[in-house]
Amino acid sequence: MNFTEKLNKAIATNNSLLIVGLDPNPEMISRQYILGDEDTLIDRLEAWLLWVIESTCDHVCAYKPTLGFYQALGIVGLQLLERILTAIPQSIPIILDAKHSDLNTSTVFAKTIFTQWQVDAVTLTPYAGQDHSAPFLVYSDKAVFVLAHTSNPQAEVLQRYPNLEQPFYLKVVEEAQSWATPEQLYLEVGTTNIEILNRIRAIAPERTILLRSLWSKNNNLESLIETGLNNMGEGLLIPIPQDFLADNNLASKVTNLNRKINGYREAKFNQAASCEIWTSDVCLLNQHPYQDLILELFDIGCLLFGEYVQASGATFSYYIDLRKIISNPHIFNQVLSAYGDIVETLEFDRIAGIPYGALPTATGLALNLQRPMIFPRKEVKAHGTRRLIEGNFNSGEKVVVIDDILISGKSVMEGADKLKSAGLKIEDIVVFIDHEGGVKDRLANNGYNAHSVLNISEITETLYESGRINEEQYNSFQKNH
């Protein structure tokens, strides 16, 4: 079980997004543990932290010990940390708050915390770049939390550099997302500013955020949490206030706080569950058959125009983000229907989705068309059945391959090759958007018939004619495409 699976299971089991800091800070110790006849400070701190774990383990989804507090106590402090880690229930993940920043010690530090201490995740500072995170990310079942923003007032001179429109903290968020998948890389954000959190969430909609410093007396807690949560009422980890840990009624206070947070989560989910009715505001003489779908995709932010660096390193004058579709049932149904218009005309025995982007679409098509589905794994697990292809099939069957976007054709051909290696026949590949550039011809040269619902030229033409993009954006596309 990897970190994300373990975290999600703890969230579901305890119905909680709360995490607890397990810091041996003498200034925060509960009054009942301050005095002791012959007990040492370490003894009292350990007794207190064990009581915190016992009082909260049914109401939280993770524990977060801060390494610096244990280091400050010397050798006995590190020995205490090892005992505290052992005392945490195995079902609850551990995030070691290390803010590790030294590139030279990354490899040995990662090995110690992940193999010897058996923690599940660690916090890192981002300034050494991807090279710093790589030694931690090679542990595929672990995760890292990258510090993206801090609430320290004196940090603003750095975080807002060079200007408020393009602040450095947003560059950190943008860059860090290319280091690893949302299952391995999380963000740590300290702020009480709703605008800052909103800007981070806008460019990192799929990342789970550990939200720090939110317990200011003057901030709007409900708005802050609503901004950070995704439409499913998830995507945030919320530390309980430190002063809770000194209260003899810790368990009841955490229970009440969890109930309050879950109220916000439910409201967010209910708000997103109802789809707004979208109506077209244009009528073109030469109307594209999927005109309304193109406009809707633009209106919800799936089609963006500007200067965007792609995964390949190339810079395009547009960017396509289809991941938002699955959160809008109305549009998702239209997309499935458009795919279905093509797929229904083909001869095949099974549908195969290319991970990860096309799996929801392939699943929806399989249900709508009542046809069996399989999919090739992106990577083969080192445990379990170690299957290259998931699902039941027979050698010699014909499979139609479903993908989302056709850019170079590399990923879809790799997936098709995996299917062919198992004795399956592949003739047709169906995608939603074709970036053009001769990719369909390349697929044809490899023996595949490529079909697309839309291509980028007709999308751009429709958006320009409808006034969704201006002449400069349109000309930039024409120049670079």
N, C-alpha and C positions, 0 to 999 in steps of 0.2 A: 504494500500500500504506500503510495507516494504522499508527499506533504499535503497536496490539495485534496486528495481523497480522504486523508485522515482528518483534515480540518473540516471539510464539508460534512463528514460523518459526525464529528463532535458538535457542529452547529445544529445539525438536524436532531441529534439525540437530546441535547440540552436546550434546544430552541433558543439559542443565544449567540449574539455577536460579540459578547463581552470577553475581554482578556484581562489577566491579572499580572501585574508586575511583582515579581518575587525578589525584592531588593533588601539585603540586610543593612538597612539604614537605621542606625540607633536613634535618629531623630524622629522616625516614624513609628517606632515600635509601640504596640498596644500597651496600655498602662498596666494590665495584669501581668506583663512579662518584664516590666522595668526593674522590679525588685526581686532579688533572689538571695538566699542565705549564702550558699557557697558556690552558686552557679557562676561561671564565667560569662563574659559578654557573648561569646560565641554560643554557649549553651542556651542563653536566653533568646538570642536571635534565631537559632535553629528551632526552638520550641514554638516561637511565634510564627515562623514561616510554615511549619508543619500544620499549625492550627489554621492558618490562612488557606492552605491547600484543602484541608478537611472541610472547611466552612464553605468553600466555593466550587468544589470539583463537580457539583451537579448543576451549576448555573453558568458556567463559562465554556468557551470553545478553545482557549489556548492559555498557556502561561508564558510569561516573558521575564526571565531573570536578566538583570543588567550586569554584565561581566565586570564593569568597573568597580562596583560596590564590593564584590568579592575579592578583586585584586587588591583593593585598598586595605583589606584585612590581612594581607600577606598569605603565607602558605596555608595557615589554618582557614583562611577565607576560601581558597580554592578547594580545599578538602570539604568545606561546608557546601560549596556549590555542587560537588559530586554527590553528596548525600541528598541534597534537595532535589536534584535531577532524578535520582532513583525513587524518591518518594512521590513524584508526580504520576498519577495513573497513566498507564501506557496508552489508553484510548484518547488522551488529550495531547495535542501537539505542543512542542516546546519551541519558542522563538528566542534564541539567544541574542539579547540586545548588546552587541559588541561594538557597533559602529566601526568595524574594522576598516583600516585605511592604508595598511602597509603592503605594497605589492610584493616585496621580497619574502614576506612570511605567509603569504596567502595559502600556498600549497600545504605546508605543514600545519597551519592553523585549521584549514578545512578538514584535514585528515583527523586531527585531534577531536574537534567538536562533533564531527559527523560519525566517526567510527568508534572513538573511545567514549565520548560523553553521550553519544546517541541523541543529540538534539536534532530537531526536524528542520529548522530554518535559522538564518542569521541575518542581522542587519549590517549593511555595508555603506560606506560613504562613496560617492560616485566619481571623485576627482581623478582617480587613476584610470578611469575608463573601463572598457570591456575586459581588458587584460586582467584587471583586478578581480572581476567577478568570475572569470572562466574557471579557476581552480575549484570554486564552490559549485559551479553549475555542472561539472563533470559527474557529480553525484546526482543522478537523474531522479532519485526519489526524494531529494531535498529541495529547498527553496531559499531564495535570498530576498530581502527587503532592502530596496535602495532608498536612501534618504533623499527625498526630492525637495523638501521645504521644511524649514524650521521656524518656530514662532519667536525665536530670540530677536528682539528689536534691533540689536546691533548687526544682525546678519542681513538686514534689508539692503544695505549698501552693496552687498555682493549679489544677493538673490534677484534684485531688480535691475542689475546691470545688463545691457547698456541703457535700456529705457523700459518704460512700463508697457509698451506695445509688444516688445520681444524680450521679456525678462529671462535671465539665465536659468531660473528654476524650471521654466517651461522647456528650455533646451535640454535640461537634465532628463525630464520626463520623456521627451520625444526620443532622445538618444537611447535611454535605458530600455525602451520597449523593443529595440532591435537586438538586444543581448540574449533574450530568452522568451519563451512562450509565457502566457498568463498563468500557466500551471507551475512555473518555476520562478517567475520574477514578479514580485509585489512591490508596492510603493509605500513608503512611510512619509506622512505629511503632517507637519505640525502647524496648525493655523486655527484662528477663530474668525477668519475673513471668508465670508461666503463667496465673494468674487474670485478669490484665489482658488478655492476648492472647485468652484464651477469651471474655471479655465483648465485646471488639471483634469477634471473628469471629462471635459469636452474632447481632449486629445488622447485620453487613455480610458475609453469607455469600458474596456474589458478587464482592466486591472483592478484587483482588490487593493484597497487602501487601508493601511493602518493609520487611523486618524488620531494624532496626538494634540495635546494642549487645548482640548475643546471645552474644558470645564471652567472657563472664565465666567465670573458672575454676571458680566454684562452682555455676553453673546446670546444669540438666538439659537438655542440648542436644537430645537425642532427643525428650523430651516437649514442649519448646518448638516444635520444628519440626512434630511430629505435630499439635499444637494448631492451628498456623497453616495447614497444608495442608488443601485440600478433599478430598473423597472420591476425586478422580481423581489425587491426588498432585501437585496444582498449587495455584496461588493464592498462592505466596510468591516473593519475590526475596530472595536472601541474599548480602550483601556478604562477600567473603573477608576474613579478618583482615588488618589493616594491616601487621602485622609480617611477613607472607608476602612483601611487596613488597621487603623488604630482604634476602631470602634468595636466594643464588645458585641454589638448586634450586627456584625459583618454579614452573616448569612441572610438575614432579613433585608438589610439594605441592598445587597446585591440582587436579591429576588425582586424587590420593588423596582430597582433600576432596570432590570431586564424586562419586566412587564411594561415599563414606560417605553423603552426602546422598541419592543415588539409592537407597541401601538403605532409608532411611527412607521415601522416596516409594513404593517398591515395596510395603513392608509396609503402608502406609496404603491403597494401592489394593487390595491383596489382602484387607485387612480389610473394606473397603466392598463388595467384589465379591460377597461372600456375603450373601444376604438372610436376615434373621432371620424365623422363622416367627411370624406374628401370629395369635392366636386371640381371639375375642370373649369378654369376661368378663361380659357381661350378656345377659339374655333378656327382652325387652319383650313384653307382651301384644299391643300394636298395633305390630308390628315394621315399620319402614320397609323397602321392598325393597332399599335401599342402606344399611341400618343399619351393617353392618360396615365399609363403605367410609367412611362419615361418621366413625365412631369411629377408624379408622386414620388418617385425615387429621388428626384432632385430636391423636392420640397422637404423630405425627411433627412437629407444630408448624405445620401448614398453616392451621389455624383457631385464631385467637387472640382472647381476649376481654379488654377493658380500654378505655382511652381512646386511640384512634389517629387521627392526622391523615392524611387521604387525599390523593392527588395533587391533587384538586380544591380542597383547603383545608378541606373539611368535616371535622368530627370525628365518628367512628362509635364505637360501643361494642364493635366487633369489627374484626378485620383478617384478610384472606384472602391467604395467600401460597402460590400453587400451584407456584412454581418448584422446590420441593423434590421434587415428584412424579417428575421425570425421573431423579433419582438413586436411586429405589427401583423397580426393574423390576416387582416384585410388585404394588405399588399402581398404577403407571403402566399396567400391563396391565388392571387392573380399571377404571381411568378410561376407557381406550380401549373396553373392552367396553360400558361404560355409554353412552358416546357412540354406539357402534355400534348399540345397541338402538333409538336414535332415527333415525340416519342411514339405516339399512337400510330404513326404511319410506317414505323419500322418493324422488322421481324426480329424477334429476340426471345430468349427463354428467361433471362434474369436481368435485373438492373444492378449496376455496380456504381457506387459513389466513391469519388476520390477524396480521401481525408485531407484536411479536416473540413474545409469550407463547403464541400458539396454534400456532406453526409446528411444534413437536415433536408436538403432538397431531394436527394435520392430516396430518403425515408418517406417523405410526403408523396412522391410519385409512386412508390411501391404501394402505399396505402390507397391512393386514388385510383390506380390502375389495376389493383389487386394482382400484382406480379411480385414474385419473390425477389429479395434483395441480398446482395453480398457486398463486401468491400475489401480491397487489399490493404493490409496494414502499412502505415507509414514507416514503422519500424517493428521488427519482430522481438517480442518479449523474451527474456532469458528464463522465464518460468512458465508454468502452466502448459498449455498445449503447444506453444511456440508456433502457432499457425501463421502462415503468410497471408492467408485469405480467410476472413471470418464469414460464417454462414455456410449453408449446405448447397452443394452443387455437384454436377456430374461432368466428367471429362467429355469434351466434344460439344457441350452446350454453347449457344450463342448468347453473348452478353452485350448490352448497350451500356456504354460508359457515360456517366454524368459528372460534369465538372462545372465550376462557376464562371471563371474568367479564363480566356485563352490569350496568353501574352507571348510566350516563347514556345509553348507546347511541351516543354520538358517534363513537367510534373505529370501531366495526363498520359504522356507516352510511357513514363516510368511505371505508372499505375497499370496501364494496359499491358505492359511487358510482364508484370507480376502475374496478372490474370492469365496471360497466354502460357506462362511457364507451368501453370497448373492444368494445361490441356484445354482451356476455354478458347472459344473463337471470338475475336473482336473485329467488327467491321465498322460500327458507327460510334461516334463520340458526339455528345450533345452538350453544349455550353450555353450559358445565359448571354454573355457578352464576349464578342470577338474584338480584340484590339487591332485586328487586321495586320498589315505588314507581311503578308505572304505566309502566315502560319498555317492556314488551311492547306495551302499547296505543300508545305513541308510535311504535314500529316498525311496528305494523299500519297506523297512519295514513299511513306512508310507503310502504306496499305490501309489507311483509315479514312473513312468518310466523315468529315467534320461538319456539324450543323450548329447554327447559333440562332438564338431568339432575336438578338440585336447585335449590331456592330457599332463601334464607337463613332463612326462618321454620321450615321443616321440619328444617333442620340444627340450629337452636337448640333446637327442641322435642326432637329425638332426644338431643342432648347433655345437656339438662336431665334428661330422664327416665332417662338412663343414669348420672347422677351425675357426668358429666364437668365440668359447670359448676354453680355454686351458685345459690341463689335470687336473691341480689343481682345476679349477672351476668345471669341470665335476666330479671329485672324491669327491669334497665337497658336491655336490648335491647328489651323490649316497650314501654318508655316512649319510647324514641328512634326506634323504627322506624315 
